[in-house]
Amino acid sequence: MISCVIPSRDRAGFLPRAIDSVLAQGCPIEVVVVDDGSADSTPELLARGYPGVRVVRTPGLGAAAARNLGVEAACGDVVMFLDSDDRWLPGHVERLLAAIRGYEAAYGVTRNLDAVSGGGFLVPEAGRGTAGDCLPALGRWCFIMTSAFAVRRAFFLAVGGFPENMAGLGEDWGFFIRAAARAPFGFAAGDPVSERLLHHGSLCARAGREEMAAMFRKLLVIAGETGNNMDGFAGIRRAAAWFSQTEEDRCMSVQQWYGRMRKAGILPV
């Protein structure tokens, strides 16, 4: 069985689009929505419009804890994720299932629609990902979107899930580092498998200097816990040092910070 875990909090306006994109995949999928303390019409929406969806209710624990509890509640051998303001594109499940054969985890390309700065971009950049040892590349930047990721449930639990101490910023990157330190990833090359909407309500659209600095400090701790040579995490280390020194705080989103760090030579071009 395939399970899809969707964490959501006060996203009743986005949630139907997300759930419908899963149900449109044309194959049996267990949908687990983790309603993380919504105060809007989310409970009524789910009860009325999606009686077949499994709902887990939590008291506002944050995206990482919500995803972790969703995986614990899921029954599928393979778990895929979808943020409530994203959507899966046609063929998402089929292509990620093909990519995960022989692997513990796999990812695909995400098309990003940037409503904050305008335009769009692909993650991985230009759609260029790779299968195999992803840890060196993750030591430079996070090139995987959660909504384009699949993982075997037993492996996810063995890794320990998403780190819950990162205040909603970088917990996906932290998990990918821990997972990649244990096993190679498969990759669904080609067209995007998911679409992400970066909007003013997105958590990563409100990333100030202090939040980014805290994220990189915590990522360095996670990197150290893997037992790997820290030279492989030079990009994260340089970013942590840069954020501890810079006085700049003009960027509105993680993507804008990414561009700024590239321009400053902190990240490889």
Secondary structure, DSSP 8 states (H G I E B T S, - for coil): -EEEEEEESS-TTTHHHHHHHHHTTSS-EEEEEEEES--SSHHHHHHHH-TTSEEEEESS--HHHHHHHHHHH---SEEEE--TTEEE-TTHHHHHHHHHTTSSEEEE-EEEEETTTSSEEEESGGG---SB--HHHHTT-----GGGEEEEHHHHHHHT-S-SSSTTSSHHHHHHHHHHTTS-EEEE-SS-SEEEEE-TTSGGGS--HHHHHHHHHHHHHHHHHTTS-GGGGHHHHHHHHHHHH-------SHHHHHHHHHHTTSS--
